[in-house]
Amino acid sequence: MDRCGRQAKYARRAGIEGTISQAVNVTGIRHARYRGLDKTHLQNVFSAVAINLTRLTAYWNGHPLDRTRTSHLARLALAA
């Protein structure tokens, strides 16, 4: 696999991982509140709607969603 293919594959995976992380952090999707497939499915649909609304609101207000980590060296470089 060439370099561009690997980078595209990594970018796609990073986007998916970010979405899963956001779903867990924002809606607590890891634990179902209900028993039964129908109720659990409805909870997952509502969680997806909540994530989409959060992203739309951030987009409309111009606030980035990413909470990227800044290394100690980068913080020192910014302070200098």
N, C-alpha and C positions, 0 to 999 in steps of 0.2 A: 504494500500500500504506500503510495507516495505521501509526501509531507502535507500537501493540501487536503488530501482525503482524511488523514489522521486529525488534522486541525478541525475540519468540518465535523468529524465524528465526535471529537472532544467537546466542541462548542455545543452540539446538539445535546450531548449527555449532560453538560454543565447546566444547560437550560432546564432540562427535565429534573435534575437534582435540586435546582433552585426552586422550582415549582413545588416539589414534594416537601422541601424544607419550609417553604412559606405556608403550605397547607397544614403542616404539623404545628408550626409556631402560632399561626393566626387562629386556626379553627380547632386544634386538638383532634385532628382526624384519626389519630392512631388508636383511639379508644371509642368504640361505638357506645352511644348512650342507650340504645334500644336493643331488644332481641327481635330477631326475625329479619329475613332478607329484605322485605319491602320497606320496613322502617329504616333499616340501615342504609339502603339505597337512597331513600329520600334524604337522610342526613348527609350523605356524600354529595348529592346534587345541591343541597343548600350550601354546603361548604364550598363547592366549586363556584356557585353564584357569589358567595361572599368574597372569595379571592378575586374574581373578575371585577366586582364592584370596587374593591380596594385598589386594584391596579388602574381601573378607569379614573377613579378619583385622584390618584397620584399623578396620572398622566395629564388630566385636565388642569390640575393646580401646579404642574411643573415641578413636583417633588420627586426625586429619584427614589426608587424602592430599594436599591442595593445598599446593604450595610456591609461594605467590604472591610476586611481587616487591614489595618495599617501596621507594618512591622515597626519594631523599635528603631531600627536604622532609618527608616523613612521619616518617623516622627522627629528624630534628631536632626535630619537634613532639613526638615521644614522649620524647625526652631532656630536653626543657624542662619 
